[in-house]
């Protein structure tokens, strides 16, 4: 028997199968991805626990995205390490006011048999609701109420978080590679000037992000974070290294909109 390719194996990742089932409104397949009691945490619906609740969520999921029919998703990237797997996808949406490609990230944690124990979903809400939205942290806080320690965010990522926490714009920009880009909301920032504008805002505001989970496969670091400001909010961020061991890409799955600066 020929072993599955990396792409084929990735397409069978449980968190991706779950997300596909949700966007298709397939309640049975959604529940089947879990070993025991299903648990899903997502914007607007909060924490959903139990097979019956997940079935109801799946049946209504396309409607959350302004669709009365099943939706297909496009896999962009997967990161797996530390007993977790993260799929980043694009959802093409025809909204009344615009056609968009919405970025969605899903974090899966696993039971011993390889089935999901919990899934946490992140995306930019404003195109769907017209409001900035608010995402409470999806992970119970307390285990990692710190950031920028070497054992949490190694190598270039530690330098990035240390510089950002210090509010040092020059030191922060120095960690970005020559062709770095940043995606957040519906924005794709591909020039250093655009990225600098965002980080000047972050440094001026002294933005602090605390780690709730860190998944690092050697190329990408995926951070589930919370901000300690009131009200406490959470999100998911992906930091991708380039060939020169600089940050080549940052993808944010929360309600930060660079266009609003």
C-alpha angles and dihedrals in degrees: 000000000000111000115239117265120247089257092050092047090049091052089057094054108131096230090052092048088051093050092048090050092051094051090048092048089239104154097176095055091044093057093043092065092070128081097211134348107001118238124189126173116193141154117280094005098058120198114353117193131185136030096271093050092047091049090054090047092051093050091053099036100098088052090061086063094050094258129124092194136052118287130213124220133208120223113228106169144347132206122190128181142110093038092302135100127199125197120194114201142172121228115200107215131186102207124182091252101034148355109246142173106226119204114224128183125195125191117202126195118195144221123225092268093056096256122127119270095180139357126202119194128200133187144140108276104189100085088055101043106022088234130099090242129209127241118196113210111280094207124067107250127229107073098077108020092159142069140202097036114140095238091054103043110017131200118345093005092060090053090049094053094042091052093045093048089051091052091236107152097185093049090046094051091048091070093060120096123236094259098035121148136189129210124194130153105337094327127108112193113193106162128075090235092057093046091046091055090057094047094047085059092048092048094046091050091043090229112204123196122189122205119246094168132358122200116183123176095176094264104047131033115202115198127193102199145177130205114226094215117107122293091037109228135183143208147157127255132185120207114192124196121221129214092275092054091251125122105276099175141012121193118187124200105193139074100290110126115192090196089066093064 
